Amino acid sequence: MAHEPAPLINCVMLVTWPRRREMIHEAIASFACQDYDHRTLTVVNDGEPCHLSASFSALFDGRIIQMPSRTSVGEKRNQGVAAVPGASYSASFDDDDFSLPHRLSANLQAMQCASACWLSASRKFIAIGSIDNIVGFECGRCYGAGMVAASVTRQLRWPSIDCFEDQRLFEFLRDHAEFGSRLVEGDALVYVHRRHAENVSAPYRKDLWQGVMPLQLAGADAMAAPESVRRVITSYAAVKFVEDGESPNSGGIAEV
């Protein structure tokens, strides 16, 4: 009996190059380490020109979409999703977060089991300073490791705004006749959110530690997360994923 091919997941990262250069490297390293093979990376950049390195392209499928300066976050997300029309799902890979190796496979399994069209996380690790400095975890709906089915993105778009675009789309979907009953939250701790002064949420919290629960309360498996992150960062420390300037060939960058 023939098996259906694994669905393609388009991992969308929004950047303003070269801002957060080191964070972007770490976020792409977390894409590189995923244990789910059928994936591709789409970087949407509204900063200075950049391109995916030969080292990245030799190992992985990906592209950079160049957008005009100050393009809204919502529109960048729309363009990133539209760049890979053959993908069955799109997954957010924020440039200042880190996805653990099992993130895509765990989220896909959760969506398929529930016949879901949208997944947001209900818990996330919190790092302060370096991405491996995981100080605890936070509960509450998290969009940073979200995943959405192509059935949604073929019909709907993120609003063209610079913050809370995921929340706005979620609120619309919640009341949607077709999609409203197919929204799920994944309980697995599959990604690390880095708190820093430039977070969109920064103006809404009193300090970096607000709402952080002790790592020990997340269980024994969670205690291994810092070392897992550290191993990935070390493995890819010498690899340059993104380079300055326009691509030397037509395959690594596209303009919109």
Order of alpha helices (4+ residues) and beta strands (2+ residues): beta-alpha-beta-beta-alpha-beta-alpha-beta-beta-alpha-beta-beta-alpha-alpha-beta-beta-beta-alpha-beta-beta
